[in-house]
Amino acid sequence: VQLQASGGGLVLAGGSLRLSCVASGSTFSGYDMGWFRQAPGKEREFVAGIGWSGDKYYAESVKGRFIVSRDNAANTRYLQMNSLKPEDTALYYCAARRSGAYMRYTSDEYDYWGQGTQVTVSS
């Protein structure tokens, strides 16, 4: 599975962005998908995920602000980011793994990664 993330940019605090992750070479069928982010000097962290079943998962830091969704027909996953804060500034990645019994929250449990898209939130 090849993943292509897009949609990042520069936004003022309080603004919104929508990230997209398109799969090619295969579909998302049978895969869980996660969004991760990595800020300079920090470890990569789980942001949100959507399982193949459609269940959604969020880090505490983004609950109520970010929404993960999918369009199976378009083979695309989305991350709608609202009420953005300067601390959301990071390189955002989409990742996929074969669907399991539980959503995984650590980056080393994902097999396929997109190239990352930069999100910068200015105050």
C-alpha contacts under 8 A as a table, 3 or more apart, distances in Angstrom:
res1	aa1	res2	aa2	distance
1	V	23	A	6.43
1	V	24	S	6.02
1	V	25	G	5.29
1	V	26	S	5.25
1	V	27	T	7.37
1	V	112	Y	6.53
2	Q	23	A	5.60
2	Q	24	S	5.13
2	Q	25	G	6.01
2	Q	26	S	7.54
2	Q	112	Y	6.99
2	Q	113	W	7.37
2	Q	114	G	7.06
3	L	21	C	6.36
3	L	22	V	5.65
3	L	23	A	4.67
3	L	24	S	6.43
3	L	94	C	7.25
3	L	95	A	7.40
3	L	112	Y	7.22
3	L	113	W	6.04
3	L	114	G	4.47
3	L	115	Q	7.57
4	Q	20	S	7.95
4	Q	21	C	5.37
4	Q	22	V	5.22
4	Q	23	A	6.54
4	Q	94	C	7.91
4	Q	114	G	5.03
4	Q	115	Q	6.51
5	A	19	L	7.00
5	A	20	S	5.56
5	A	21	C	4.36
5	A	22	V	6.59
5	A	93	Y	6.80
5	A	94	C	6.41
5	A	114	G	5.70
5	A	115	Q	6.52
5	A	116	G	6.01
5	A	117	T	6.17
6	S	19	L	5.69
6	S	20	S	5.32
6	S	21	C	6.54
6	S	116	G	7.63
6	S	117	T	5.71
7	G	17	L	7.05
7	G	18	R	5.89
7	G	19	L	4.43
7	G	20	S	6.08
7	G	117	T	6.94
8	G	17	L	6.97
8	G	18	R	7.49
8	G	19	L	6.26
8	G	92	Y	7.97
8	G	117	T	5.21
8	G	118	Q	5.10
8	G	119	V	4.85
8	G	120	T	7.88
9	G	17	L	7.71
9	G	117	T	7.97
9	G	118	Q	6.15
9	G	119	V	5.06
9	G	120	T	6.14
10	L	119	V	6.18
10	L	120	T	4.74
10	L	121	V	5.92
10	L	122	S	7.40
11	V	15	G	6.04
11	V	16	S	7.24
11	V	17	L	7.75
11	V	119	V	7.91
11	V	120	T	6.33
11	V	121	V	5.03
11	V	122	S	6.33
12	L	15	G	5.55
12	L	84	L	7.69
12	L	121	V	5.44
12	L	122	S	4.91
12	L	123	S	6.11
13	A	83	S	6.94
13	A	84	L	5.32
13	A	85	K	5.04
13	A	86	P	6.28
13	A	121	V	5.65
13	A	122	S	5.68
13	A	123	S	5.24
14	G	82	N	7.03
14	G	83	S	4.14
14	G	84	L	4.85
14	G	85	K	6.37
15	G	82	N	6.15
15	G	83	S	5.47
15	G	84	L	5.49
16	S	80	Q	7.43
16	S	81	M	5.37
16	S	82	N	4.41
16	S	83	S	6.22
16	S	84	L	6.15
17	L	80	Q	6.15
17	L	81	M	5.24
17	L	82	N	6.77
18	R	78	Y	6.77
18	R	79	L	5.57
18	R	80	Q	4.38
18	R	81	M	5.89
19	L	78	Y	5.53
19	L	79	L	4.98
19	L	80	Q	6.40
19	L	81	M	7.85
20	S	76	T	6.67
20	S	77	R	5.80
20	S	78	Y	4.57
20	S	79	L	6.51
21	C	76	T	5.45
21	C	77	R	5.12
21	C	78	Y	6.27
21	C	94	C	6.32
21	C	114	G	7.68
22	V	74	A	7.89
22	V	75	N	5.94
22	V	76	T	4.50
22	V	77	R	6.62
23	A	26	S	6.58
23	A	27	T	6.00
23	A	28	F	6.69
23	A	75	N	5.87
23	A	76	T	6.45
24	S	27	T	6.51
24	S	75	N	7.96
27	T	75	N	5.97
28	F	31	Y	5.24
28	F	32	D	7.63
28	F	52	W	7.74
28	F	72	N	7.40
28	F	75	N	6.30
28	F	76	T	7.97
29	S	52	W	6.97
30	G	52	W	5.78
30	G	98	R	6.05
30	G	99	S	5.54
31	Y	51	G	7.03
31	Y	52	W	5.50
31	Y	96	A	6.18
31	Y	97	R	5.41
31	Y	98	R	4.43
31	Y	99	S	4.56
32	D	49	G	7.45
32	D	50	I	6.08
32	D	51	G	4.27
32	D	52	W	5.08
32	D	96	A	5.65
32	D	97	R	5.49
32	D	98	R	6.09
32	D	99	S	4.84
32	D	100	G	7.65
32	D	103	M	7.25
33	M	49	G	5.57
33	M	50	I	5.44
33	M	51	G	6.13
33	M	52	W	7.67
33	M	77	R	7.89
33	M	94	C	7.12
33	M	95	A	5.67
33	M	96	A	4.42
33	M	97	R	6.60
34	G	46	F	7.26
34	G	47	V	7.51
34	G	48	A	5.83
34	G	49	G	4.05
34	G	50	I	6.42
34	G	94	C	5.74
34	G	95	A	5.19
34	G	96	A	6.21
34	G	105	Y	8.00
35	W	46	F	6.28
35	W	47	V	5.44
35	W	48	A	5.19
35	W	49	G	5.88
35	W	79	L	7.71
35	W	92	Y	6.97
35	W	93	Y	5.69
35	W	94	C	4.58
35	W	95	A	6.32
36	F	44	R	6.48
36	F	45	E	5.37
36	F	46	F	4.49
36	F	47	V	5.08
36	F	48	A	7.12
36	F	92	Y	5.71
36	F	93	Y	5.12
36	F	94	C	6.28
36	F	95	A	7.59
36	F	107	S	7.62
37	R	44	R	5.49
37	R	45	E	5.47
37	R	46	F	6.67
37	R	47	V	6.68
37	R	90	A	5.80
37	R	91	L	5.41
37	R	92	Y	4.26
37	R	93	Y	5.92
38	Q	42	K	6.26
38	Q	43	E	5.98
38	Q	44	R	4.36
38	Q	45	E	6.34
38	Q	90	A	5.23
38	Q	91	L	5.27
38	Q	92	Y	6.57
39	A	42	K	5.38
39	A	43	E	7.31
39	A	44	R	7.44
39	A	89	T	6.64
39	A	90	A	4.30
39	A	91	L	6.29
40	P	90	A	7.30
44	R	107	S	7.08
45	E	105	Y	8.00
45	E	106	T	7.20
45	E	107	S	7.33
46	F	59	A	6.59
46	F	105	Y	5.64
46	F	106	T	6.58
46	F	107	S	7.34
47	V	58	Y	5.95
47	V	59	A	5.16
47	V	62	V	7.03
48	A	56	K	7.41
48	A	57	Y	5.38
48	A	58	Y	4.29
48	A	59	A	6.07
48	A	66	F	7.96
48	A	67	I	7.97
48	A	68	V	6.64
48	A	79	L	8.00
49	G	56	K	5.73
49	G	57	Y	5.05
49	G	58	Y	6.55
49	G	68	V	6.72
49	G	103	M	7.52
50	I	53	S	7.90
50	I	54	G	5.83
50	I	55	D	5.58
50	I	56	K	4.51
50	I	57	Y	6.31
50	I	68	V	6.70
50	I	69	S	7.18
50	I	103	M	7.97
51	G	54	G	5.10
51	G	55	D	5.24
51	G	56	K	6.50
51	G	99	S	6.90
51	G	103	M	6.62
52	W	55	D	7.41
52	W	99	S	6.28
56	K	68	V	6.92
57	Y	103	M	7.76
58	Y	62	V	6.57
58	Y	63	K	5.82
58	Y	66	F	7.96
59	A	62	V	5.66
59	A	63	K	6.31
60	E	63	K	5.31
62	V	65	R	5.40
62	V	66	F	5.61
63	K	66	F	6.20
64	G	67	I	7.78
65	R	81	M	6.20
65	R	82	N	5.09
65	R	83	S	6.03
65	R	84	L	7.69
66	F	79	L	6.71
66	F	80	Q	5.48
66	F	81	M	4.48
66	F	82	N	5.90
67	I	78	Y	8.00
67	I	79	L	5.70
67	I	80	Q	5.01
67	I	81	M	6.59
68	V	77	R	7.37
68	V	78	Y	5.60
68	V	79	L	4.59
68	V	80	Q	6.30
69	S	77	R	5.87
69	S	78	Y	5.18
69	S	79	L	6.57
70	R	75	N	7.87
70	R	76	T	5.91
70	R	77	R	4.33
70	R	78	Y	5.90
71	D	74	A	5.40
71	D	75	N	6.04
71	D	76	T	5.34
71	D	77	R	6.28
72	N	75	N	4.72
72	N	76	T	6.32
72	N	77	R	7.99
73	A	76	T	7.81
81	M	84	L	6.57
84	L	88	D	6.49
84	L	121	V	6.74
85	K	88	D	5.39
85	K	89	T	7.57
85	K	121	V	6.12
85	K	122	S	7.77
85	K	123	S	7.59
86	P	89	T	5.63
86	P	120	T	7.33
86	P	121	V	4.68
86	P	122	S	5.66
86	P	123	S	6.09
87	E	121	V	7.58
88	D	119	V	7.53
88	D	120	T	7.48
88	D	121	V	6.74
89	T	118	Q	7.81
89	T	119	V	5.37
89	T	120	T	4.57
89	T	121	V	5.45
90	A	118	Q	6.09
90	A	119	V	5.52
90	A	120	T	6.60
91	L	116	G	5.86
91	L	117	T	5.53
91	L	118	Q	4.39
91	L	119	V	6.06
92	Y	116	G	5.17
92	Y	117	T	5.21
92	Y	118	Q	6.06
92	Y	119	V	6.92
93	Y	113	W	6.95
93	Y	114	G	5.86
93	Y	115	Q	6.60
93	Y	116	G	4.39
93	Y	117	T	6.55
94	C	113	W	5.93
94	C	114	G	5.41
94	C	116	G	7.16
95	A	110	Y	6.21
95	A	111	D	7.27
95	A	112	Y	5.37
95	A	113	W	4.39
95	A	114	G	6.26
96	A	110	Y	5.65
96	A	111	D	6.21
96	A	112	Y	5.14
96	A	113	W	6.64
97	R	109	E	7.37
97	R	110	Y	4.94
97	R	111	D	5.41
97	R	112	Y	6.56
99	S	102	Y	7.97
99	S	103	M	7.99
100	G	103	M	7.04
104	R	109	E	6.65
105	Y	109	E	7.73
106	T	109	E	5.81
106	T	110	Y	7.66
107	S	110	Y	5.66
108	D	111	D	7.60
110	Y	113	W	7.59
